Amino acid sequence: MESGVVEPVVTLNTTESPEIRPVKRVLVPLYSQTGQLAEITRRIIEPLQSDPAISVHVELLRPEHPYPFPWTFFRFLDAFPESAHLVPPSLQPLSLSGDEEFDLVILPYQVWFLAPSLPVTAFLRHPVAARMLAGKPVVTVIACRNMWMLAQEKMKALLGDCGARLLDNVVLVDPSPTMASLLTTPLWMWTGRRQVLKALPPAGVTGQAIQQARRFGLALRDALAKNQEQGNAPLLSGLKAVDSDPHLLPSEKAATRSFFLWGKLLRSVGGPGQKRRRPFLVLYVIFLITLILTVVPLSLLIQALLRPLMHRRFAALKRQFDAPSGSGTERMSLYGN
């Protein structure tokens, strides 16, 4: 869960002079807490903003009741029932009416409790989004710890409800070992510091990966110039947009089931922020720690032992979750990586 709201530079290249008129319009709905997702987004859209034939509109998503950064312990946990059940919070009024026309939508999002972040869920369930995204091509951009596959399945369903067309998916993850990131990510959320303990790696996506994300913007710029967004083929193939790890899928499924069932219980106890949820949240923390210390290591061990026997199964799952953009690298040299 990537979590301080950063104010990125928004719309550029909106000149209406007869000589240079925007011929392609790109919408970027954005919510970022730590600012890392905002920085990744900035790197991707820079080549589009620099092109006089492209107009970029960044729509900052602002919850009516802002989520804090750093999080307090209970506020952090209190977000999981609604995240797991895709129950959207209220957003402050959007600057869009829903009648605007866009040629492409770039949709960055964080993963909160193995689901799209609540502000992004709120946007996708907003009537304005339902009107604007119908039939429109979408490129999703994920920044997260390392588990995102089931969140993207939920994202696909939300986009499907809007009638949008998913063309590409970009995923940037924390490269730390799984057990290390289980500690470093929450510490980042609760302290606001990416590296609290020197013995552990910093949390989040690396600076190099963020810098190299520019290649996606360059490729999207070229694709828009050729009207390729009007087709159904991915625009970012050959750029190592996704490198899924299907060995994490059993852990994702177990955690998703846990979040859903405990989330249902907590939602029956009270709404977000209500103090009567707290005793149940404490119980859930005890359950979760037990799960992490016992089931997760055991699951990883069993998978390691069975890996030689399940090579074909994992290969098929990797193709499934790498789609549509894929993990190929054949076009990397074209865009400086």
Residue frames as qw, qx, qy, qz and C-alpha x, y, z in Angstrom:
[[0.000, 0.890, 0.456, 0.000, 0.00, 0.00, 0.00],
 [0.454, 0.188, 0.015, 0.871, 1.68, 3.12, -1.18],
 [0.174, -0.848, -0.484, 0.128, 0.69, 6.09, 0.67],
 [0.209, -0.557, 0.129, 0.794, 1.17, 13.17, 1.72],
 [0.578, 0.687, 0.439, 0.028, -0.64, 14.39, -1.26],
 [0.402, -0.276, 0.333, 0.807, 1.64, 15.83, -3.89],
 [0.406, 0.780, 0.238, -0.413, 0.43, 18.56, -6.19],
 [0.590, 0.028, 0.529, 0.609, 1.84, 17.74, -9.62],
 [0.141, 0.362, -0.252, -0.886, 1.86, 20.27, -12.42],
 [0.588, 0.392, 0.664, -0.244, -1.39, 19.66, -14.22],
 [0.659, 0.638, 0.394, 0.057, -2.66, 20.66, -17.64],
 [0.245, -0.547, 0.395, 0.697, -0.11, 21.74, -20.20],
 [0.138, -0.047, 0.743, 0.653, -0.11, 22.25, -23.96],
 [0.250, 0.619, 0.718, -0.195, -3.61, 23.67, -24.24],
 [0.005, -0.408, 0.224, 0.885, -2.81, 26.39, -26.74],
 [0.539, 0.572, 0.601, -0.145, -5.60, 27.03, -29.23],
 [0.063, 0.643, -0.336, -0.686, -3.56, 28.92, -31.82],
 [0.801, 0.496, -0.031, -0.334, -4.33, 28.11, -35.48],
 [0.386, 0.635, -0.668, -0.028, -0.75, 26.94, -35.98],
 [0.248, 0.162, -0.920, 0.256, -0.64, 24.42, -33.14],
 [0.690, -0.281, 0.017, -0.667, -3.90, 22.85, -32.01],
 [0.373, -0.254, 0.863, -0.227, -4.04, 19.87, -29.70],
 [0.619, 0.141, -0.549, -0.543, -5.22, 16.91, -31.72],
 [0.652, -0.163, -0.738, 0.067, -5.04, 14.34, -28.93],
 [0.401, -0.627, 0.232, -0.626, -6.46, 14.74, -25.43],
 [0.591, 0.026, -0.766, 0.249, -5.18, 12.64, -22.54],
 [0.572, -0.670, 0.009, -0.474, -6.85, 12.34, -19.14],
 [0.507, 0.185, -0.725, 0.428, -4.80, 11.40, -16.04],
 [0.628, -0.681, -0.114, -0.359, -6.87, 10.91, -12.85],
 [0.535, 0.344, -0.590, 0.496, -4.32, 10.95, -10.01],
 [0.624, -0.733, 0.061, -0.263, -4.21, 10.23, -6.32],
 [0.693, 0.267, -0.510, 0.434, -0.87, 9.85, -4.54],
 [0.610, -0.780, -0.141, -0.003, -0.06, 9.88, -0.84],
 [0.709, -0.447, 0.151, 0.524, 3.69, 9.52, -0.44],
 [0.199, 0.838, -0.235, -0.450, 4.24, 11.32, -3.74],
 [0.385, -0.295, 0.792, 0.370, 5.97, 8.34, -5.33],
 [0.477, 0.489, 0.718, 0.134, 3.07, 7.55, -7.65],
 [0.216, 0.935, 0.128, -0.251, 2.86, 11.24, -8.58],
 [0.169, -0.705, 0.549, 0.417, 6.58, 11.19, -9.50],
 [0.455, 0.051, 0.839, 0.294, 6.15, 8.06, -11.61],
 [0.393, 0.743, 0.539, -0.042, 3.19, 9.68, -13.34],
 [0.044, 0.910, -0.142, -0.386, 5.17, 12.86, -13.96],
 [0.303, -0.434, 0.723, 0.444, 7.94, 10.89, -15.65],
 [0.436, 0.318, 0.816, 0.207, 5.45, 9.09, -17.89],
 [0.299, 0.833, 0.464, -0.042, 3.48, 12.13, -18.99],
 [0.238, -0.693, 0.217, 0.645, 6.46, 14.48, -19.54],
 [0.261, -0.059, 0.688, 0.675, 6.93, 13.43, -23.20],
 [0.110, 0.647, 0.724, 0.214, 3.20, 13.92, -23.80],
 [0.131, -0.886, -0.258, 0.362, 3.19, 17.36, -22.21],
 [0.296, -0.531, 0.380, 0.697, 6.18, 18.35, -24.34],
 [0.268, 0.231, 0.758, 0.547, 4.34, 17.51, -27.55],
 [0.212, 0.194, 0.046, -0.957, 2.30, 20.47, -28.90],
 [0.494, -0.052, -0.617, -0.611, -0.09, 18.02, -30.56],
 [0.526, -0.324, -0.780, 0.098, -1.13, 16.52, -27.22],
 [0.319, -0.582, 0.154, -0.732, -3.19, 18.08, -24.41],
 [0.493, -0.101, -0.812, 0.295, -2.79, 16.49, -20.98],
 [0.449, -0.596, 0.028, -0.665, -5.27, 17.04, -18.19],
 [0.365, 0.026, -0.832, 0.416, -4.31, 15.77, -14.72],
 [0.549, -0.569, -0.234, -0.565, -7.37, 15.45, -12.52],
 [0.109, 0.285, -0.765, 0.567, -6.33, 15.40, -8.85],
 [0.605, -0.433, -0.617, -0.254, -8.62, 13.15, -6.83],
 [0.013, -0.345, 0.507, -0.789, -9.37, 14.67, -3.42],
 [0.382, -0.418, -0.822, 0.055, -11.36, 12.64, -0.85],
 [0.311, -0.781, -0.176, -0.512, -13.80, 14.72, 1.19],
 [0.683, -0.697, 0.212, -0.049, -12.14, 13.27, 4.29],
 [0.447, 0.707, -0.547, 0.039, -8.43, 13.17, 3.40],
 [0.955, -0.176, -0.175, 0.165, -6.34, 10.14, 4.22],
 [0.304, -0.904, 0.285, 0.090, -3.33, 11.10, 6.37],
 [0.869, 0.269, -0.204, 0.361, 0.32, 10.54, 5.65],
 [0.200, 0.133, -0.968, 0.066, 1.98, 9.29, 7.68],
 [0.632, -0.400, -0.505, -0.431, -0.95, 7.15, 8.75],
 [0.450, -0.439, 0.582, -0.516, -1.89, 6.58, 12.35],
 [0.097, -0.139, 0.986, -0.006, -2.01, 2.88, 13.22],
 [0.377, 0.396, 0.770, -0.330, -5.78, 2.55, 13.52],
 [0.447, 0.670, -0.017, -0.593, -6.54, 4.85, 10.58],
 [0.166, 0.449, -0.796, -0.370, -4.33, 2.67, 8.41],
 [0.108, 0.079, 0.990, -0.050, -6.09, -0.53, 9.42],
 [0.368, 0.496, 0.534, -0.577, -9.50, 1.11, 9.31],
 [0.380, 0.529, -0.350, -0.673, -9.14, 1.57, 5.53],
 [0.031, -0.204, 0.943, 0.261, -9.03, -2.14, 4.79],
 [0.400, 0.374, 0.798, -0.251, -12.73, -3.14, 5.11],
 [0.456, 0.754, 0.151, -0.449, -13.87, -0.57, 2.54],
 [0.118, 0.609, -0.662, -0.420, -10.84, -1.25, 0.34],
 [0.218, -0.067, 0.970, 0.081, -11.55, -4.98, 0.28],
 [0.346, 0.537, 0.750, -0.172, -15.22, -4.41, -0.51],
 [0.255, 0.256, 0.441, 0.822, -14.61, -1.61, -3.04],
 [0.115, -0.834, -0.529, 0.110, -16.82, 0.80, -1.09],
 [0.432, 0.459, 0.050, 0.775, -15.86, 4.26, -2.38],
 [0.229, -0.519, -0.380, 0.731, -15.43, 7.35, -0.21],
 [0.275, 0.907, 0.313, -0.061, -16.91, 10.69, -1.26],
 [0.577, 0.113, 0.154, 0.794, -14.68, 12.86, -3.42],
 [0.014, 0.614, 0.101, -0.783, -14.51, 16.63, -3.53],
 [0.624, 0.696, 0.224, -0.275, -16.12, 17.97, -6.72],
 [0.689, 0.052, 0.450, 0.566, -14.22, 17.12, -9.88],
 [0.026, 0.544, -0.183, -0.819, -13.21, 19.80, -12.35],
 [0.059, 0.020, -0.814, -0.578, -14.75, 17.68, -15.11],
 [0.586, 0.090, 0.139, -0.793, -18.40, 17.60, -16.12],
 [0.629, 0.084, 0.772, -0.045, -18.35, 14.24, -17.88],
 [0.632, 0.722, 0.225, -0.169, -19.02, 15.76, -21.29],
 [0.015, -0.779, 0.538, 0.322, -15.33, 16.15, -22.12],
 [0.941, 0.333, -0.056, -0.040, -13.84, 13.94, -24.83],
 [0.325, -0.707, 0.610, 0.150, -10.50, 12.25, -24.33],
 [0.705, 0.464, -0.491, -0.217, -8.53, 10.08, -26.73],
 [0.676, 0.109, -0.672, 0.282, -6.63, 8.19, -24.04],
 [0.586, -0.738, 0.082, -0.325, -6.85, 7.72, -20.27],
 [0.504, 0.315, -0.685, 0.422, -3.73, 7.03, -18.20],
 [0.679, -0.608, -0.117, -0.393, -4.89, 5.70, -14.84],
 [0.327, 0.371, -0.731, 0.469, -2.20, 5.44, -12.13],
 [0.705, -0.556, -0.091, -0.432, -3.16, 3.73, -8.92],
 [0.078, -0.467, 0.792, -0.385, -1.80, 2.40, -5.65],
 [0.636, -0.192, -0.732, -0.150, -2.71, -0.99, -4.23],
 [0.345, -0.410, 0.466, -0.704, -4.48, -0.76, -0.89],
 [0.579, -0.096, 0.718, -0.374, -5.04, -4.10, 0.81],
 [0.315, 0.029, 0.879, 0.358, -4.86, -5.94, -2.52],
 [0.297, 0.749, 0.591, 0.032, -7.42, -3.63, -4.16],
 [0.308, 0.564, 0.141, 0.753, -7.25, -0.33, -6.06],
 [0.170, -0.092, -0.445, 0.874, -6.86, 2.60, -3.66],
 [0.100, 0.623, 0.708, -0.316, -10.15, 3.97, -2.37],
 [0.148, 0.656, -0.013, -0.740, -9.90, 7.41, -4.09],
 [0.121, 0.256, -0.733, -0.618, -9.37, 5.69, -7.45],
 [0.016, 0.344, 0.938, 0.019, -12.26, 3.31, -6.79],
 [0.120, 0.662, 0.447, -0.589, -14.36, 6.38, -5.95],
 [0.153, 0.503, -0.361, -0.770, -13.43, 7.99, -9.27],
 [0.108, 0.049, -0.889, -0.443, -14.28, 4.89, -11.30],
 [0.051, -0.495, -0.863, 0.085, -17.67, 4.65, -9.59],
 [0.067, 0.499, 0.171, -0.847, -18.39, 8.35, -10.08],
 [0.577, 0.642, 0.490, -0.122, -21.07, 9.14, -12.69],
 [0.208, 0.873, -0.282, -0.339, -18.65, 11.54, -14.41],
 [0.220, -0.448, 0.829, 0.254, -16.16, 8.73, -15.00],
 [0.561, 0.288, 0.774, -0.052, -18.89, 6.43, -16.28],
 [0.500, 0.815, 0.202, -0.213, -19.73, 8.97, -19.00],
 [0.118, 0.859, -0.433, -0.245, -16.16, 9.89, -19.93],
 [0.300, -0.442, 0.834, 0.138, -14.59, 6.43, -19.98],
 [0.781, 0.326, 0.480, -0.229, -17.21, 4.63, -22.04],
 [0.801, 0.572, 0.133, 0.117, -15.43, 3.18, -25.07],
 [0.110, 0.924, -0.358, 0.077, -12.16, 4.92, -24.21],
 [0.820, 0.212, -0.438, 0.301, -8.73, 3.23, -24.23],
 [0.526, -0.813, 0.175, -0.175, -7.07, 3.04, -20.80],
 [0.626, 0.365, -0.570, 0.388, -3.49, 2.48, -19.68],
 [0.691, -0.713, -0.082, -0.093, -3.24, 1.50, -16.00],
 [0.407, 0.563, -0.527, 0.489, -0.06, 2.26, -14.03],
 [0.795, -0.560, -0.224, -0.062, 0.50, 0.47, -10.72],
 [0.246, 0.564, -0.595, 0.517, 3.06, 1.33, -8.02],
 [0.817, -0.465, -0.050, -0.337, 3.03, -1.07, -5.10],
 [0.557, -0.572, 0.600, -0.043, 4.92, -3.42, -2.79],
 [0.004, -0.316, 0.874, 0.369, 4.88, -6.63, -4.83],
 [0.196, 0.326, 0.924, -0.040, 1.35, -8.05, -4.78],
 [0.251, 0.360, -0.053, -0.897, -0.95, -6.50, -7.36],
 [0.062, -0.032, -0.870, -0.487, -2.41, -9.24, -9.57],
 [0.063, -0.554, -0.828, 0.062, -5.81, -9.55, -7.88],
 [0.004, 0.640, 0.203, -0.741, -6.03, -5.76, -7.53],
 [0.098, 0.288, -0.534, -0.789, -5.69, -5.53, -11.30],
 [0.073, -0.315, -0.914, -0.244, -8.46, -8.09, -11.72],
 [0.033, -0.691, -0.580, 0.430, -10.68, -5.80, -9.64],
 [0.002, -0.534, 0.179, 0.826, -9.53, -2.85, -11.71],
 [0.027, -0.025, -0.799, -0.600, -10.53, -4.69, -14.90],
 [0.060, -0.560, -0.826, 0.027, -14.02, -5.19, -13.47],
 [0.050, -0.708, -0.280, 0.646, -14.32, -1.51, -12.52],
 [0.017, 0.376, -0.460, -0.804, -13.19, -0.44, -16.00],
 [0.018, -0.232, -0.898, -0.373, -15.60, -2.92, -17.53],
 [0.008, -0.669, -0.665, 0.331, -18.45, -1.35, -15.57],
 [0.038, 0.697, -0.029, -0.715, -17.51, 1.98, -17.19],
 [0.757, 0.602, 0.252, -0.026, -17.32, 0.41, -20.65],
 [0.009, 0.859, -0.455, -0.233, -13.63, 1.32, -20.97],
 [0.919, 0.342, -0.179, 0.080, -11.06, -0.62, -23.03],
 [0.580, -0.696, 0.370, 0.208, -7.89, -1.68, -21.19],
 [0.693, 0.674, -0.255, 0.029, -5.00, -1.48, -23.66],
 [0.550, 0.426, -0.552, 0.459, -1.98, -1.63, -21.37],
 [0.690, -0.717, -0.086, -0.045, -0.85, -2.19, -17.81],
 [0.410, 0.595, -0.483, 0.495, 2.43, -0.89, -16.33],
 [0.785, -0.594, -0.175, -0.025, 3.59, -2.26, -12.97],
 [0.319, 0.604, -0.508, 0.525, 6.46, -0.86, -10.89],
 [0.812, -0.505, -0.281, -0.079, 7.14, -2.75, -7.66],
 [0.382, -0.786, 0.468, -0.132, 9.36, -2.63, -4.60],
 [0.704, 0.404, -0.584, -0.019, 12.25, -5.00, -5.43],
 [0.249, -0.502, 0.704, -0.436, 12.87, -5.95, -1.77],
 [0.238, -0.035, -0.971, 0.006, 12.44, -9.56, -0.65],
 [0.461, -0.520, -0.549, -0.464, 8.86, -10.38, 0.35],
 [0.621, -0.534, -0.501, 0.279, 9.50, -10.83, 4.07],
 [0.371, -0.143, -0.128, 0.909, 11.53, -7.58, 4.24],
 [0.119, -0.268, -0.302, -0.907, 8.87, -5.51, 2.48],
 [0.494, -0.571, -0.637, -0.156, 6.21, -6.87, 4.83],
 [0.502, -0.577, -0.333, 0.552, 8.00, -4.79, 7.49],
 [0.313, -0.137, 0.136, 0.930, 9.42, -1.85, 5.53],
 [0.077, -0.453, -0.537, -0.707, 6.17, -0.88, 3.79],
 [0.428, -0.757, -0.492, -0.053, 4.07, -0.50, 6.97],
 [0.522, -0.483, -0.145, 0.688, 6.96, 1.37, 8.65],
 [0.203, 0.143, 0.333, 0.910, 6.96, 3.80, 5.69],
 [0.246, -0.616, -0.562, -0.494, 3.22, 4.30, 6.03],
 [0.549, -0.725, -0.399, 0.115, 3.40, 4.92, 9.81],
 [0.534, -0.541, -0.008, 0.650, 6.57, 7.03, 9.98],
 [0.375, 0.910, 0.029, -0.175, 6.74, 8.76, 6.59],
 [0.114, -0.729, 0.631, 0.238, 10.31, 7.48, 6.15],
 [0.827, 0.360, -0.355, -0.247, 11.22, 5.02, 3.43],
 [0.711, 0.180, -0.604, 0.312, 14.12, 3.58, 5.41],
 [0.570, -0.746, 0.075, -0.336, 13.58, 3.36, 9.16],
 [0.812, -0.444, 0.359, 0.124, 16.07, 0.56, 9.83],
 [0.156, 0.750, -0.558, -0.318, 19.49, 0.63, 8.17],
 [0.383, -0.205, 0.898, 0.074, 19.60, -3.16, 8.15],
 [0.523, 0.490, 0.695, -0.051, 16.61, -3.22, 5.77],
 [0.307, 0.222, 0.471, 0.796, 16.28, -1.85, 2.22],
 [0.215, 0.197, 0.127, -0.948, 14.29, 1.34, 1.59],
 [0.445, 0.448, 0.746, -0.212, 10.61, 0.81, 0.87],
 [0.434, 0.755, 0.131, -0.473, 9.02, 1.57, -2.47],
 [0.788, 0.562, 0.149, 0.201, 9.97, 1.66, -6.12],
 [0.643, -0.297, 0.125, 0.695, 13.63, 2.47, -6.80],
 [0.070, 0.772, -0.072, -0.627, 14.73, 5.83, -8.18],
 [0.116, -0.285, 0.749, 0.587, 16.18, 4.15, -11.26],
 [0.181, 0.400, 0.885, 0.154, 12.88, 2.44, -12.07],
 [0.128, 0.810, 0.392, -0.417, 11.05, 5.75, -11.68],
 [0.013, -0.642, 0.373, 0.670, 13.46, 7.51, -14.03],
 [0.113, -0.105, 0.868, 0.472, 13.18, 4.74, -16.61],
 [0.321, 0.543, 0.734, -0.251, 9.37, 4.98, -16.57],
 [0.188, 0.628, -0.157, -0.739, 9.79, 7.81, -19.11],
 [0.062, -0.130, 0.854, 0.500, 10.01, 5.15, -21.82],
 [0.187, 0.498, 0.843, -0.073, 6.30, 4.51, -21.48],
 [0.166, 0.788, 0.214, -0.552, 5.47, 8.15, -22.12],
 [0.016, 0.502, -0.576, -0.644, 7.71, 8.23, -25.20],
 [0.103, 0.115, 0.944, 0.293, 5.99, 5.14, -26.58],
 [0.177, 0.665, 0.672, -0.272, 2.52, 6.55, -25.87],
 [0.100, 0.708, -0.116, -0.689, 3.48, 9.81, -27.59],
 [0.028, 0.291, -0.764, -0.575, 4.50, 7.90, -30.71],
 [0.121, 0.328, 0.935, 0.053, 1.41, 5.70, -30.60],
 [0.186, 0.726, 0.437, -0.497, -0.91, 8.72, -30.36],
 [0.091, 0.584, -0.384, -0.709, 0.81, 10.29, -33.37],
 [0.129, 0.117, -0.874, -0.454, -0.11, 7.14, -35.34],
 [0.659, -0.138, -0.072, -0.736, -3.68, 6.87, -33.94],
 [0.437, 0.104, -0.893, 0.027, -2.81, 3.46, -32.52],
 [0.188, 0.020, 0.694, -0.695, -4.93, 4.10, -29.43],
 [0.639, 0.164, -0.067, -0.749, -7.97, 3.62, -31.65],
 [0.669, 0.156, -0.701, -0.194, -7.16, -0.06, -32.08],
 [0.848, -0.466, -0.026, -0.253, -7.17, -2.91, -29.60],
 [0.831, 0.176, -0.340, 0.404, -3.48, -3.82, -29.59],
 [0.572, -0.702, -0.130, 0.403, -1.28, -2.84, -26.62],
 [0.301, 0.930, -0.098, 0.186, 0.79, 0.32, -27.09],
 [0.261, -0.806, 0.509, -0.154, 3.57, -0.62, -24.66],
 [0.994, -0.007, 0.095, 0.057, 4.53, -4.12, -25.75],
 [0.781, 0.373, -0.146, 0.479, 8.27, -4.87, -25.80],
 [0.052, 0.721, -0.264, 0.639, 8.99, -2.34, -23.01],
 [0.444, -0.091, -0.785, 0.422, 8.92, -4.69, -20.02],
 [0.351, -0.493, -0.046, -0.795, 5.81, -2.99, -18.71],
 [0.807, -0.393, 0.156, -0.412, 4.93, -5.96, -16.48],
 [0.430, 0.335, -0.829, 0.124, 6.92, -8.76, -14.92],
 [0.747, -0.423, 0.019, -0.512, 4.43, -10.68, -12.82],
 [0.077, 0.332, -0.904, 0.259, 5.37, -13.27, -10.23],
 [0.715, -0.233, -0.407, -0.518, 2.60, -15.90, -10.18],
 [0.550, -0.051, -0.750, 0.363, 4.28, -17.64, -7.23],
 [0.037, -0.023, 0.447, -0.894, 2.79, -14.86, -5.10],
 [0.472, -0.233, -0.440, -0.728, -0.74, -15.66, -6.26],
 [0.587, -0.369, -0.718, 0.054, -1.57, -18.18, -3.49],
 [0.311, -0.272, -0.451, 0.791, -0.55, -15.61, -0.87],
 [0.177, -0.051, -0.161, -0.970, -2.62, -12.96, -2.65],
 [0.534, -0.314, -0.628, -0.471, -5.66, -15.22, -2.68],
 [0.533, -0.376, -0.672, 0.351, -5.33, -16.07, 1.01],
 [0.182, -0.216, -0.268, 0.921, -4.86, -12.42, 2.01],
 [0.278, -0.146, -0.354, -0.881, -7.71, -11.24, -0.24],
 [0.559, -0.399, -0.696, -0.212, -10.05, -13.79, 1.31],
 [0.449, -0.351, -0.549, 0.612, -8.94, -12.68, 4.77],
 [0.021, -0.076, -0.030, 0.996, -9.45, -8.99, 4.00],
 [0.393, -0.254, -0.517, -0.717, -12.89, -9.69, 2.53],
 [0.580, -0.429, -0.692, -0.021, -14.20, -11.84, 5.40],
 [0.399, -0.384, -0.436, 0.710, -12.79, -9.69, 8.21],
 [0.011, -0.039, -0.158, -0.987, -13.83, -6.59, 6.29],
 [0.436, -0.416, -0.608, -0.517, -17.41, -7.87, 6.17],
 [0.547, -0.492, -0.597, 0.318, -17.34, -8.39, 9.95],
 [0.307, -0.253, -0.190, 0.898, -15.88, -4.93, 10.60],
 [0.154, -0.199, -0.353, -0.901, -18.39, -3.23, 8.30],
 [0.508, -0.512, -0.644, -0.256, -21.19, -4.90, 10.27],
 [0.503, -0.419, -0.475, 0.587, -19.72, -3.52, 13.51],
 [0.048, -0.843, -0.181, 0.505, -19.59, 0.09, 12.34],
 [0.567, 0.806, 0.090, 0.145, -18.60, 2.55, 9.66],
 [0.650, 0.364, -0.199, 0.637, -15.16, 4.01, 8.89],
 [0.104, 0.501, -0.303, 0.804, -13.61, 5.82, 11.84],
 [0.683, -0.554, -0.092, -0.467, -16.04, 4.50, 14.45],
 [0.142, -0.598, 0.712, -0.340, -14.29, 3.54, 17.69],
 [0.832, -0.128, 0.425, -0.333, -16.30, 0.33, 18.14],
 [0.847, 0.471, -0.246, -0.022, -14.30, -1.09, 15.25],
 [0.082, 0.770, -0.596, 0.214, -11.03, -0.85, 17.19],
 [0.640, -0.353, 0.652, -0.199, -11.25, -4.01, 19.33],
 [0.891, 0.327, 0.312, -0.044, -11.96, -6.02, 16.19],
 [0.495, 0.807, -0.303, 0.110, -9.08, -4.34, 14.40],
 [0.267, -0.656, 0.680, -0.189, -6.78, -5.41, 17.23],
 [0.819, -0.017, 0.558, -0.133, -8.04, -8.98, 16.86],
 [0.787, 0.615, 0.051, 0.007, -7.40, -8.80, 13.15],
 [0.167, 0.830, -0.519, 0.117, -3.84, -7.56, 13.69],
 [0.543, -0.411, 0.717, -0.151, -3.16, -10.56, 15.93],
 [0.852, 0.304, 0.418, -0.082, -4.63, -12.86, 13.30],
 [0.585, 0.798, -0.142, 0.022, -2.63, -11.16, 10.53],
 [0.086, -0.754, 0.644, -0.100, 0.68, -11.36, 12.39],
 [0.705, -0.160, 0.681, -0.114, 0.06, -15.04, 13.07],
 [0.802, 0.548, 0.229, -0.061, -0.70, -15.55, 9.38],
 [0.369, 0.858, -0.353, 0.050, 2.49, -13.77, 8.32],
 [0.240, -0.639, 0.716, -0.148, 4.67, -15.70, 10.74],
 [0.605, -0.074, 0.785, -0.113, 3.22, -19.11, 9.98],
 [0.720, 0.508, 0.462, -0.100, 1.16, -19.48, 6.81],
 [0.405, 0.877, -0.200, -0.167, 3.17, -17.17, 4.55],
 [0.096, -0.638, 0.756, 0.112, 6.59, -18.82, 5.17],
 [0.594, 0.023, 0.801, -0.069, 4.99, -22.27, 4.91],
 [0.655, 0.675, 0.276, -0.196, 3.29, -21.33, 1.67],
 [0.271, 0.843, -0.433, -0.171, 6.56, -20.03, 0.22],
 [0.325, -0.428, 0.842, 0.033, 8.34, -23.24, 1.27],
 [0.676, 0.283, 0.669, -0.123, 5.69, -25.49, -0.27],
 [0.565, 0.800, 0.030, -0.200, 5.76, -23.47, -3.49],
 [0.033, 0.753, -0.639, -0.155, 9.56, -23.74, -3.65],
 [0.464, -0.179, 0.868, -0.009, 9.30, -27.53, -3.29],
 [0.616, 0.476, 0.618, -0.109, 6.53, -27.84, -5.88],
 [0.205, 0.771, -0.204, -0.567, 7.97, -25.33, -8.34],
 [0.058, -0.335, 0.827, 0.448, 9.66, -27.93, -10.57],
 [0.225, 0.302, 0.926, 0.030, 6.36, -29.84, -10.81],
 [0.217, 0.788, 0.511, -0.268, 4.25, -26.76, -11.59],
 [0.301, -0.292, 0.341, 0.842, 6.45, -25.08, -14.16],
 [0.064, 0.347, 0.682, 0.641, 3.80, -25.15, -16.90],
 [0.210, -0.772, -0.598, 0.040, 1.08, -23.91, -14.57],
 [0.314, -0.709, -0.085, 0.626, 3.16, -20.97, -13.38],
 [0.263, -0.085, 0.500, 0.821, 4.23, -20.18, -16.95],
 [0.023, -0.568, -0.697, -0.437, 0.57, -20.00, -18.01],
 [0.286, -0.824, -0.415, 0.258, -0.28, -17.78, -15.05],
 [0.361, -0.468, 0.150, 0.793, 2.61, -15.48, -15.88],
 [0.141, 0.218, 0.601, 0.756, 1.36, -15.05, -19.45],
 [0.165, -0.722, -0.654, -0.154, -2.09, -14.30, -18.07],
 [0.336, -0.839, -0.256, 0.343, -0.99, -11.62, -15.62],
 [0.400, -0.273, 0.302, 0.821, 1.68, -10.12, -17.87],
 [0.171, 0.503, 0.633, 0.563, -1.05, -9.34, -20.41],
 [0.732, 0.640, 0.232, 0.012, -1.82, -7.15, -22.19],
 [0.148, 0.930, -0.325, -0.090, 1.50, -5.30, -22.34],
 [0.951, 0.163, -0.195, 0.179, 3.82, -8.22, -21.59],
 [0.604, -0.715, 0.229, 0.268, 7.30, -8.57, -20.14],
 [0.792, 0.371, 0.197, 0.443, 9.18, -8.55, -23.45],
 [0.355, -0.723, 0.091, 0.586, 12.11, -6.16, -23.94],
 [0.637, 0.287, 0.480, 0.530, 12.45, -6.03, -27.72],
 [0.209, 0.831, 0.248, 0.452, 11.60, -2.29, -27.98],
 [0.547, -0.735, -0.145, 0.372, 13.59, -1.08, -24.97],
 [0.552, -0.149, 0.238, 0.785, 16.48, 0.20, -27.07],
 [0.176, 0.619, 0.464, 0.609, 14.12, 2.48, -29.00],
 [0.298, -0.857, -0.201, -0.368, 13.34, 4.50, -25.90],
 [0.095, 0.745, -0.450, 0.483, 16.67, 4.77, -24.11],
 [0.686, -0.477, 0.447, -0.319, 16.46, 1.79, -21.74]]
